Amino acid sequence: MPSLYALVLGVIVLTLLSVSLFRASKVKTKADYLVAGRSLPAFVLVLTLLSSWVGSGSLLGGAENAYKHGFAALWQAGGGWCGLLLIYFIAPRARKFAQYTIPDLLETRYNQVARVLGVIAVLFAFTAITSYQLTGGGDILHLVFPTVITSDLGKYIIAVFVIVFTAIAGMSSVAYMDVVIGLLATTTMLVATPFLLHAAGGWSGVHHALPPTHFQVLGDFTLIQGLELLVPTMLLMLGNQTMYQKFFSARSERDARVAVAGWIVGTIILETVIVVLAMLGSVIFPSGEVAKHPREILAFTALHGLPAWLGALLMGAVFAKIISTANNYLFSPATNLVNDIFVRYIAPDASNKRVLIVSRLMVVLLGIWALYQSLHTESVLKKTMYAYTIYSAALTPVILAAFYSRRANAAGAVSAIAAGTVVTVFWDSPFIHQHLPAMIADRDAIFPALLISVLCLVVISALTKPPRQEQVAPFFD
């Protein structure tokens, strides 16, 4: 049986490599590498958006939550759904703006300081997200080859895959790999669900085996705990640079909006199926090794709870989704360093060839940094919320203000980005615990960081000069 799993994983790796090499032949310019030549149709956009969003945060962190708490885990997924409903109206505006990165947007709407601080916030958030994709991939390789590959060695192997796939062809590689991965993952998870439901004794068996709280809206969460899962996920979705980069890559404004509609449907289905699969796995495997590491429940269930052919496909789908998400979140900050620092300040007249070389070098360096973080990550769920919170508090308020507020200005944006980043990064420090009541200091950083960021944006913008007309004009009809 391990040989079957090895074969499936090998085929997936070779397929993804083939897609990357094929797309690399079409990359000639900076726009080709960074935004796929602005040529992606709606069908490709749907699958690349779905694949980039549903990664280890859902497959590991969300599944761990579902293993422990049941359907209440959907509070985390629900944040993405709420964000998507709002994004439907933002997508055409984003495509009309049509730059390369979020810091491009920040400088156009605010100033250069906002651009640089935006790059810093993205680097913190997205390399953290990439890091726990490497953790998930390492877990899978260890499960399939327990006597040969340790979890840490698996992280190194996955890091090499991700760096190579991402560096070869940039956005074009990422987007078209996601088409293959999205179709594989969605189909396999839907097919696996009835098999596991039967193994768990049907829906009545599931109800009998799990506590009643697993089927309640809040479960054993308090309302504040539910919101601490929902709000950062929603705000990350609303301001997510990888999403805006995909919109900048769209063939047209219509393709961007159609893609969001498909993305909404796909995300609701796929994330609900992930929670159901994790709950079924918790019924079939309520104890043992997986109970100590519940983030591995989907991969463990694929290995031990399904027919060999289907288990191998599900394991391969989870593996591929993790690689896909890592590709997206590694490529995005590399784009920032190239477009927002190298081209903007160091070599504004750099040739396309030089930009492509530097872009690939940045992918390698950031991949190494993400690997370092992965080797020091214990809880994927905690790392997920940390990454989401940095982005949610530092960037999402100023991004939304760019599209919907004529009064928000550079001073307010700069203070908001800085405050949101600093509060999140230092929230777990001894200083916070020494100077704030335990009932506040022991909570997640999302609400304090978001509150301070929004206050800075609103109050400082109100007390200083309004933005110039040329700063506002690109974002309003």
N, C-alpha and C positions, 0 to 999 in steps of 0.2 A: 504493500500500500504506500509506504513512503516514496517508492519510485514513481508512482502515479502522481503524487503531489509535486515531486521534483520536476516531473515532465511538464505539468501544467504551468508551474511557476517559470520554468525555462522557456516555454512557448510564449508566455506573456512578455517576458523580458525581451526576447528576440523580436516579437511583434512591435513592441514599443520602440525598440532601437531602429527597426526598419522604417517605421513612420517618421522618426526623427531624422534619419539620414535622407529620406525622400524629400521631406520638407526643407531640409538644409540646402538642397540644390536650388531652391526658389528664393533664398534669402540673399539679397544683393545690397540692400540699403538699410539705414537706421530704422526707417518706418517699417520695413519688412520684418526686422528682428523684434522691435519693441511693440508694434501693434498690428502685425501680420498684414502690412500694406493696406490696412483699413478695408479688408475684403471679406470678412467672415459673414456668411449668411445666417439666417435665424436658426436653422436646424443645428448647425455647428455651435452657435452661441448657447442654445439651450443645454446641450450636453456638456460643454466646457464649463458653463456656470454651475451646473449641477455637480459635476465632478470636483470642481475646486471648492465648493462649499461643504459637501458631505465627505469628510475625511476622518482623520483620527479623532477629532473632537466629537463626532457622532458615533463612529465605529468603535472607539475605545471609551472615551469619557462618557458619552451618552449611553452606551451599552452598559457600562459599569453602574451608572445611575439607575438604569432600568432594572438591572439584576438586583439592586438593593431596594428600590422604591417603586417599581412598577410603572404604570402609566404617568405618574407624576413627573417622570423624567422628560415628558413632552413639554414641560415648562421651558426647558432649554431650547428645544426645537421650535416651540411656539414663538420665541423671540424672532427667529429667522422668518417665520411666516408673516408675522406682523410687519417686519421690515420690508418684506417683499411686496406686500400690498401697497406700501408707500412708494417703493422703488418704481412701480409701474408708471408713476407720473414723473419720476426724476429721469428715467432712462433716455427719453428723447432729448431732454435738455443737455444731458451729459454728452450724447453723441453730437449734438450741434456744437458744443464747445470744442470737442475733438482735439485734445492735446495728447500727451503721452502718459503723464502721471498726475497723482493728486498734488504734489508740490508745484507742478506747472499751474494748476488751478489756484493754489494758495498764493503764488506770487502775482498772478494776473489780477486776482480779486483783492489781495491785501498788500504784501510787500516781500522783499527778499528774505527778511528775517523769518517770516512765516514759512517760506519755502524750506529753509534750512532746518528749522525746528520740526517741520512736518517730516522731513527725511529721517531725523533722529527718532521720532515717535514710530514711524513705519519700521525702522530697523529693529527697535526693541520688540515690537509686537510680532512682526512677521517672521523673524528668525526664531522667536519662541514657538510660533505655530509650526514652523518647519521642523523644529527639534522634536516635538512629540509625534510627528509623523515618522521620524526615524526610529523613535522608541517603539511605535506600533509595528513597523516593518521588522525590526529586530526581534520582537516577541514572536512574530509569525515564523520567521526562519528558525528560531529556537524550538518552537513547537513541532515543526516539520522534521528538523534534524537535531533532536535533543542531545545526542552524544557527540555531535560534530561541531555545532555552532552554538555558542553561548549567546545570551541576549545582547551583550556588549559587542561581540564580534558581528552579530547580525546588524547592529546599528552602523558599524563601519561599512559593511557590504551595501546596505541600503543607501548610505550617503554617497557611495561611489556611483551607484545606479542613477540616483536623482541628479547629482552634479553633471554627469555625462549627458543624460537625456535633456536636461534643461539648457546646458551650454550649447548644444549642437545647433539648434534652429530657433531658439527664443519663443516668442508668442505663437508663431506658426506651429512649432513642434508641440507646445503645450496644448493648444486648442485641438489639433487633430488627433493627438494621443487620447484626449478626453472623450472624443467621439467613440473610440473603441472601448475605452474603460467604462464610460457611462452606460452603453448598451449592455456590456457584459454584466456589470454589477446589478443593474436594475432587473434584468431578466432572471439572473441566478437567485437573487434574494426572494423574488416573487415565487419562483418555482420551489425554493427550499421551505417556504412557510408551511404549506399543507403537510409536508413530510414530517416536520418537527411537531406540528400540532397533533398529528396522529400518534407520534412517539410519546407525547406528553399526556395522552389519554383523552384527547379532545378538549373542547373549551370547558366542559364541566370538570374534567380532571385538573385543568389549570386553575379554575376557581377554587376547587377543593384544596389544592396544594399550596396556594399562596394566600397571604393574609388579606383581609378585606381592603386594607388601605392601599394595596397595589392597584385597585380598580377605581379609586376615588380621584377627584380632580386635583386636590392638594396632597393626597396620600398622607404620609407622616411628616410632610413639610409644614412649616408655618407660611403665612402669606408672604412675609418678608423674604424667606428663603426661596420661595418660588420666583419672586420678582428679581432676586439676585441672580437667578439663572436666566430669566427672560430678558431683562433690560440690557445687560451687556451684549447678549447675542443679537438683539434687535438693533442696537446702535452700531455694532460692528458691521452688520449687514448693510445698514443705511450709508455708512461711510467707507465701505470696504474698497481699498484701492484696486485689488485684483478684479473686482466687479466693474469699476469704472474703466479700467484698462480694457476689459472685454468690450464695454460699450464704445470706447474710442476706436476699437478694432472692427466695429460693426460696418457692414456694407452701407447701411442707411439708418436714418432715425426710425423708420418703420420696422426694420429688422431688429433693432434694439428693443422696441416695445413688444413685438411679437415674442421675442425670446424670453422676456420677463414673464409673460403669461404662461408659457410652457414651463418655465423654471418654477413658478408657484406650484403648479400641479405636480411636477416631478418631485419637488422637495417634500411636499406634504405626504405623498405616497411613500417615498423612500425612507424618510426619517421615522414615520409611523411603523413601517415594516421592521426597521432596525430595533425599535423598542420592543415590538412583539417578539422578534427572534430572540432577543436577550431574555425576555420574560420566559419564553418557552425553554430556553437553555437553563434558566434557573430552576425550573421544575424538573428537568431531566438530570441536571447535575447540581443538586442543592448543597453538596459538600465536596471535600477533597481539595485538590490543588487549585482548581479554578476558583473556588470560594475565597481563597487567599489572594487571588489576582483576578478579580471579576472583570477588569478591563479586557481580558483575553477571551471572554465568553463566546463571542462570535467565531473566532478562529478555533477555539477548543471544541465548540459544538460541530463545526464543519469537520474537524478531524475525527471526532468520536461519536457523533450523533446522527450522521447521515450516510446513505449509501456512498461507497467510495467515489464513484464518478461525480456525484453531485457535491459531496464534501470537497473534492479537489477543485471543482469549479467555484464553489463559494469561497474557499480559502484563496484561490487565485483572484477572485473579484475583490475581496477585502484588501489583498496585497496590492492590486493594481490601483484601487481607490486611494490608498495611502500614498503610493508613489505619485499619483496625479496631484493630490493636494500639496504634497511636498514640492513638486515642480512649480506649481502656481505661486506658493508663498515664498519660495526661494527666488524665483524669477522677478517677482515684484520689487523687493528692495534692491536687487541688483540693478534694475531699471532706474531706480531713484539715484543710486550712486553715479551711474553713467550719465543720465539725462540732467539730473538736478545739481550735480556737483562737478563732474568731469567736463561735460560739454558746456555747462552754464558758466563755470568759473575758471577752469584750468585750460581747456583747449577748445574754445568755441568754434574754431575753424577746422577741427579734426575731420579727416576724410572718413567716408563710410567704412573703409577697411579698418582704420584705426579704432573707430567706435566699436566695431564688432569684436575686435581683439580685446579691448578693455572690458566690454560687456561680459565676455566669456570668463575673463580673469576674475571679475567681481562675483560671478556665480560660484566659482571655485572657492574664493576666500570666504564668502558668506556661508557656503555649504560647510566649510570647516568650522566656522563659529557655531552654526546650528548643531553640528555633531558634538561639539564641546558641551553645549547646553543639554543635549540629549543624554549624554553620559552622566549628568548630574541631576536628572529629573526622576523623581520618585512617583508623583501623582500626576497622571495625564490630565485629570479633571481640574486639578488646582492650577496647573500650567495653562490650561485652556482659558480659565477665567481670568488669570493674570494678563494673558495676551489680549483677550477681548476687552478687558477694562482699560488698558493703556489706549487702545485705539478708540474705544467708545468715548472716553472722557476727553482725550486730547484732540482728536481730529473730527469726529462726527459732528459735534455742534458747529464748528466753523465751516465745515463742508456744506451742511444744510443751510447755514446762514448765507453762504455765497450764492445759492440759488434762490433763496426766498426772502432775504432781508436786504433792503437798500441802505439800511442805516449801519449795519455791522461794519467796523473799520479795522485797519491794520493793528492799531494799539490793542483793541479788544481781542482780536484773533491771536496775536502773539502771546498775550498774557494767558489766554485760555489754553492754548497748546502747551505752554510751559507748565502751567499749574496742573493740568490734567496728567501730564507725564510724571512730574515730580511727586505728586501725591500718591499715584499708583506705585511707582518704583520703591518709594520709601515707606509705604503703608505698614509693612510688617516689621519695620525697624524697631529697636528698643526705645527710641525717642518717642514714637507714637504711643507705645504701651505705657510709658512712664508719665505722659502728660495728658492722656485722654482717659475717660472712664472706660472700664472694661467692656461695658455693654456696647460701646461704639468701636473701640479698638479691636475687639474680637470679631467684628463683622467683616465681610468682604469690602474691598475698596471702592466698588462701583458707585455707590450713592454719594459718599463724601467727595470723591474725585470729580464726578459729574456735576454735583452741585457747585463746587468751587469753580470749575471750568466755565459753566454757564453764567454764573454770577460775574466772573471776570469779563466774559464776552459782552454781556448786556450792559453792565454798569460802566465799564471803561469806555465802551463804544459811545454810550450816552453822554459821558463827560468830556469827550474829545471831539475833534472835528470830524464831520461826516466824510465818507470816501469821495474821491473825485468821480465825475461822471464817466470817464473812460475806464475806471475800474469796475463800475457797475454794469455798463452797457453790454458786455459780452454774455451776461447771464440773464438778461431780460429782453423780451421782444420790444 
